[in-house]
Amino acid sequence: MPTHNSLSKQGLSIANESSGPNEKVGKTSGNPELDAKFREVSSMYEKQFLREMMKSMRSTVNESGLVKVNQGERIFREQLDNEYVEKWGDKGGIGLSDMIYEQLLFHYGPKLPIQKPNGPVQFNEKSNFTLNRGINPQSSEANQTIEFARKANSGLSPEKIVAPWSGLLKQKLDLGPNETFLEMWHDNGMKSRFVLKGTAEQLKIGQNLQEGESLGYLSPETKNFFWNVSM
């Protein structure tokens, strides 16, 4: 059975063996002051989570009946655990602060200007689809669905579906045979959702996709394709 001493050693080991200094890489807002604030808030929430986790771990360790633990020792243990949490968080933690930072950056960071999408259906001489229902510019709704319909005289060839803007693949769900749900969070603050009836590319959740990059192919039997786009 673990003891308080072994738990302390375990906490120290975790803090010392975390993945290197807390050097953050990846996306930024382009504003160092704003990034610093986002990082500070993200780190604060992660450390609070780690403190609660340490408390939960402590609660699973039974007190020894031989030596009574006084109030002073309990306070010392709590301070020691807080020190472990600080070191653990400063060395990278468990990655929670990075997740929180990305959410803050996405929802509250500066937005790129929304440019004309390069997809998901690419209209050219080879396209088998046409726009059946577009965005209503008079609507105040932040969530709208665009419908594409296969042309009556189109051939029985697959239709390539591409990322309308650059962004991150947040969800990929297999709904059934040759049917895949995809959700993208774009760099410009928009979100896209599709149900691709056909063959999806071998994409991974969390993968960064460039504008115009292939998401998959609609089967020749697909008559309609819907693109849900929202802020």
C-alpha positions as CSV (number, residue, x, y, z in Angstrom):
1,M,0.0,0.0,0.0
2,P,1.4,3.4,-0.9
3,T,2.5,5.7,2.0
4,H,2.6,9.5,2.3
5,N,6.4,9.3,1.9
6,S,6.2,7.2,-1.3
7,L,3.5,9.5,-2.7
8,S,5.8,12.5,-2.1
9,K,8.7,10.8,-3.9
10,Q,6.3,9.9,-6.7
11,G,5.2,13.6,-7.0
12,L,8.8,14.7,-7.0
13,S,9.7,12.2,-9.7
14,I,6.8,13.3,-11.9
15,A,7.8,17.0,-11.5
16,N,11.4,16.2,-12.3
17,E,10.8,13.9,-15.3
18,S,8.1,16.0,-17.1
19,S,8.9,16.8,-20.7
20,G,11.5,19.5,-20.4
21,P,11.1,23.2,-19.7
22,N,7.8,24.8,-20.4
23,E,8.7,26.1,-23.8
24,K,5.5,26.7,-25.8
25,V,5.5,26.4,-29.5
26,G,2.8,26.4,-32.2
27,K,0.1,28.9,-33.0
28,T,0.2,32.4,-31.5
29,S,-2.0,35.4,-31.7
30,G,0.8,37.5,-33.1
31,N,0.5,39.8,-30.0
32,P,3.1,38.9,-27.4
33,E,1.2,40.7,-24.6
34,L,-2.0,38.8,-25.4
35,D,-0.2,35.5,-25.7
36,A,1.4,36.0,-22.3
37,K,-2.0,36.7,-20.7
38,F,-3.5,33.6,-22.4
39,R,-0.5,31.5,-21.2
40,E,-0.8,32.8,-17.7
41,V,-4.5,32.0,-17.4
42,S,-4.0,28.5,-19.1
43,S,-1.2,27.7,-16.7
44,M,-3.3,28.8,-13.7
45,Y,-6.2,26.5,-14.6
46,E,-3.9,23.6,-15.2
47,K,-2.1,24.0,-11.9
48,Q,-5.4,24.2,-10.1
49,F,-6.5,21.0,-11.7
50,L,-3.2,19.4,-10.7
51,R,-3.7,20.5,-7.1
52,E,-7.1,18.9,-6.9
53,M,-5.6,15.8,-8.4
54,M,-2.9,15.7,-5.8
55,K,-5.5,16.2,-3.0
56,S,-7.5,13.2,-4.5
57,M,-4.3,11.1,-4.5
58,R,-3.6,12.0,-0.9
59,S,-7.1,11.0,0.2
60,T,-6.5,7.5,-1.1
61,V,-3.6,6.9,1.3
62,N,-4.5,5.6,4.7
63,E,-3.0,7.1,7.8
64,S,-0.6,4.9,9.8
65,G,-2.0,3.9,13.2
66,L,1.5,4.0,14.8
67,V,2.2,7.7,14.3
68,K,-0.4,10.4,14.7
69,V,-0.3,13.1,12.0
70,N,-0.6,16.6,13.6
71,Q,-2.0,19.7,12.0
72,G,1.5,21.2,11.3
73,E,2.5,18.1,9.3
74,R,-0.7,18.3,7.2
75,I,0.0,22.0,6.4
76,F,3.6,21.1,5.5
77,R,2.3,18.3,3.1
78,E,-0.1,20.7,1.5
79,Q,2.7,23.2,0.9
80,L,4.9,20.5,-0.4
81,D,2.3,19.3,-2.8
82,N,1.8,22.9,-4.0
83,E,5.5,23.1,-4.7
84,Y,5.4,19.8,-6.7
85,V,2.4,21.2,-8.7
86,E,4.3,24.5,-9.5
87,K,7.4,22.6,-10.7
88,W,5.2,20.1,-12.6
89,G,3.3,22.9,-14.3
90,D,6.4,24.9,-15.1
91,K,8.0,21.9,-16.8
92,G,5.0,21.3,-19.1
93,G,2.4,19.7,-16.9
94,I,0.1,17.2,-18.6
95,G,-0.7,19.3,-21.7
96,L,-3.9,20.8,-20.3
97,S,-2.7,24.4,-20.4
98,D,-1.9,24.0,-24.1
99,M,-5.5,22.8,-24.8
100,I,-6.9,25.8,-22.8
101,Y,-4.6,28.2,-24.6
102,E,-5.8,27.0,-28.0
103,Q,-9.4,27.4,-26.9
104,L,-8.7,31.0,-25.7
105,L,-6.8,31.8,-28.8
106,F,-9.6,30.4,-31.0
107,H,-12.5,32.1,-29.2
108,Y,-10.9,35.4,-28.0
109,G,-7.8,35.9,-30.2
110,P,-7.7,38.1,-33.2
111,K,-9.6,36.8,-36.2
112,L,-8.2,36.7,-39.7
113,P,-10.4,38.4,-42.4
114,I,-12.8,35.9,-43.9
115,Q,-11.9,35.3,-47.5
116,K,-13.8,33.6,-50.2
117,P,-13.7,29.8,-49.5
118,N,-11.8,27.5,-51.8
119,G,-14.3,24.7,-51.4
120,P,-15.6,22.3,-50.2
121,V,-16.8,21.8,-53.7
122,Q,-14.5,23.2,-56.3
123,F,-16.5,24.8,-59.2
124,N,-14.7,24.2,-62.5
125,E,-15.4,22.5,-65.8
126,K,-14.9,19.1,-64.2
127,S,-17.3,19.7,-61.3
128,N,-20.3,17.4,-61.1
129,F,-22.1,19.6,-58.5
130,T,-23.8,23.0,-58.6
131,L,-24.8,25.3,-55.7
132,N,-28.4,24.6,-54.8
133,R,-28.8,26.8,-51.7
134,G,-26.2,29.3,-50.5
135,I,-25.8,31.5,-47.5
136,N,-28.6,34.0,-46.9
137,P,-26.9,37.4,-46.4
138,Q,-30.1,38.8,-44.8
139,S,-30.1,36.2,-42.1
140,S,-28.7,37.0,-38.6
141,E,-28.1,33.4,-37.8
142,A,-24.5,32.5,-37.1
143,N,-25.1,28.9,-38.2
144,Q,-26.2,28.2,-41.8
145,T,-26.2,25.2,-44.2
146,I,-25.2,25.3,-47.8
147,E,-26.5,22.7,-50.2
148,F,-24.8,21.4,-53.3
149,A,-26.7,19.2,-55.8
150,R,-25.3,16.9,-58.5
151,K,-25.9,18.1,-62.0
152,A,-28.6,16.1,-63.9
153,N,-26.2,15.4,-66.8
154,S,-23.1,14.8,-64.8
155,G,-21.1,11.6,-65.2
156,L,-20.8,8.8,-62.6
157,S,-17.4,10.0,-61.3
158,P,-16.4,10.8,-57.7
159,E,-16.4,14.4,-56.6
160,K,-13.4,15.7,-54.7
161,I,-14.2,17.6,-51.4
162,V,-11.5,19.9,-50.1
163,A,-11.0,22.1,-47.0
164,P,-12.6,25.5,-47.8
165,W,-10.1,27.4,-45.5
166,S,-7.0,26.3,-43.6
167,G,-7.6,25.0,-40.1
168,L,-7.6,22.1,-37.7
169,L,-9.6,18.9,-38.0
170,K,-11.5,18.7,-34.6
171,Q,-13.7,15.6,-35.2
172,K,-13.8,12.6,-37.5
173,L,-16.5,10.0,-36.9
174,D,-17.4,6.9,-38.9
175,L,-21.2,7.0,-39.2
176,G,-21.4,3.8,-41.3
177,P,-20.1,2.2,-44.4
178,N,-18.6,4.9,-46.6
179,E,-20.1,7.7,-44.5
180,T,-17.9,10.0,-42.4
181,F,-18.6,13.1,-40.3
182,L,-15.9,15.8,-40.4
183,E,-15.6,19.0,-38.4
184,M,-13.0,21.7,-39.0
185,W,-12.1,24.7,-36.9
186,H,-10.6,27.3,-39.3
187,D,-7.9,29.8,-38.7
188,N,-10.3,32.6,-39.6
189,G,-12.7,31.7,-36.7
190,M,-15.2,29.8,-38.9
191,K,-16.3,26.2,-38.3
192,S,-17.2,23.7,-41.0
193,R,-19.1,20.4,-40.6
194,F,-19.7,17.8,-43.4
195,V,-21.1,14.4,-43.8
196,L,-19.0,12.8,-46.5
197,K,-20.8,9.9,-48.3
198,G,-18.0,8.2,-50.1
199,T,-14.3,7.8,-49.4
200,A,-12.6,10.0,-46.7
201,E,-8.9,10.7,-46.7
202,Q,-6.7,9.1,-44.0
203,L,-6.9,12.2,-41.8
204,K,-6.3,12.4,-38.0
205,I,-8.0,14.5,-35.4
206,G,-5.8,17.4,-34.6
207,Q,-4.3,17.5,-38.0
208,N,-3.7,20.9,-39.6
209,L,-5.2,21.1,-43.1
210,Q,-4.4,23.7,-45.7
211,E,-7.0,25.5,-47.8
212,G,-7.8,23.3,-50.8
213,E,-6.4,20.1,-49.2
214,S,-8.4,17.0,-50.0
215,L,-10.8,15.7,-47.4
216,G,-12.1,12.8,-49.6
217,Y,-14.4,12.0,-52.5
218,L,-18.2,11.8,-52.8
219,S,-19.4,8.6,-54.3
220,P,-21.1,8.8,-57.7
221,E,-24.4,7.8,-56.1
222,T,-24.4,11.0,-53.9
223,K,-27.0,13.4,-55.1
224,N,-26.7,16.1,-52.5
225,F,-23.9,17.4,-50.3
226,F,-24.4,19.7,-47.3
227,W,-21.9,22.1,-45.7
228,N,-22.8,23.5,-42.3
229,V,-20.7,26.7,-41.6
230,S,-20.8,28.7,-38.5
231,M,-18.9,31.3,-36.4
